Amino acid sequence: MPKKILIVDNEEDLRDFLVRLLERNYDTLSAKDGSEALNISRENPDLSLILMDTDMPNLNGDEVCKILRKEGCNIPIIGMSGHYDNKERWQQAESNDFIEKPFSNSSISEKVKAYLGE
């Protein structure tokens, strides 16, 4: 059974790109904002990984991460941002990792594989 990844980004083009890149090897779900990400995460306890943008409408990614951690969620969460200074926000939110945009296909693929134990 393929592992399931949630991709969260308010930029539709990037979200679609990541879905296309990862759906070859994984089941993918996507969300356009933090509120939707929170709902999908709660409804899918079988998620293996979450890739989440920082600045989004409704709830920022690091805020979603904090909420999920307080609820006992242990799913690996990788924060994504075009601003390296957001790395600290993700560390405070207890994310597992951070990747700066733009990223290459290989760098995101390698990070995903590492977190999924492949």
C-alpha positions in Angstrom: 0.0 0.0 0.0 1.6 3.3 -1.0 2.4 5.9 1.6 0.2 9.0 1.7 1.5 12.5 1.5 -0.4 15.7 2.1 0.8 18.7 0.1 -0.3 22.1 1.3 0.4 25.4 -0.5 -1.8 28.3 -1.5 0.0 28.6 -4.8 -1.9 26.3 -7.1 0.9 25.8 -9.6 3.4 24.7 -7.0 0.8 22.4 -5.3 0.0 20.8 -8.7 3.7 20.4 -9.5 4.4 18.6 -6.2 1.3 16.4 -6.7 2.5 15.4 -10.2 6.1 14.8 -8.9 5.0 12.6 -6.0 1.9 10.8 -7.2 4.1 8.4 -9.2 5.2 6.7 -6.0 2.7 7.9 -3.3 -0.9 8.6 -2.7 -1.2 12.3 -2.6 -3.8 14.7 -1.1 -3.6 18.4 -1.4 -4.9 21.5 0.4 -4.9 25.2 -0.6 -4.8 26.7 2.9 -4.1 25.9 6.6 -7.7 25.3 7.5 -8.2 22.7 4.8 -4.8 21.1 5.8 -6.0 20.8 9.4 -9.2 19.1 8.4 -7.6 16.7 5.9 -4.9 15.8 8.5 -7.5 15.0 11.1 -9.6 13.0 8.7 -6.5 10.9 7.5 -4.7 9.4 10.4 -2.8 7.2 7.9 -0.9 10.1 6.5 2.9 9.4 6.2 4.1 12.9 5.6 3.0 16.5 5.3 4.7 19.1 3.1 3.4 22.5 4.1 3.9 26.1 3.0 4.4 28.8 5.7 2.3 31.8 4.7 -1.2 30.9 3.6 -4.7 32.2 4.1 -6.8 31.3 7.2 -4.0 29.6 9.1 -0.3 29.7 8.4 1.5 26.4 8.0 3.5 26.7 11.2 0.3 27.4 13.1 -1.3 24.2 11.7 1.9 22.3 12.8 1.6 23.7 16.3 -2.1 22.7 16.5 -1.4 19.2 15.2 1.5 18.7 17.6 -0.7 19.8 20.6 -3.3 17.2 19.4 -0.6 14.5 19.6 0.0 14.2 15.8 3.4 12.6 15.2 3.3 12.7 11.4 6.6 14.1 10.0 5.9 17.7 8.8 8.3 19.5 6.5 7.8 23.3 6.3 8.4 25.0 2.9 9.0 28.7 2.4 10.6 31.1 -0.1 12.1 33.0 2.9 14.9 31.3 4.8 14.1 33.4 7.9 10.9 31.3 8.3 13.0 28.3 9.3 12.9 29.5 12.9 9.1 29.6 12.9 9.0 26.0 11.8 11.5 24.9 14.5 9.4 26.6 17.1 6.3 24.8 15.7 8.1 21.4 16.2 8.3 20.6 12.5 10.6 17.9 11.5 12.4 19.8 8.8 12.4 22.8 6.5 13.0 23.3 2.8 13.6 26.6 1.1 11.8 27.4 -2.1 12.6 27.2 -4.9 13.8 23.6 -4.6 14.8 21.1 -7.2 12.9 18.0 -8.1 15.8 15.9 -6.7 16.1 17.8 -3.4 12.4 17.4 -2.6 12.3 13.8 -3.7 15.4 13.0 -1.6 13.9 14.7 1.5 10.6 12.8 1.1 12.4 9.5 0.6 14.5 10.1 3.7 11.5 10.8 5.9 9.6 7.8 4.5 12.5 5.5 5.2 13.2 4.7 1.6 
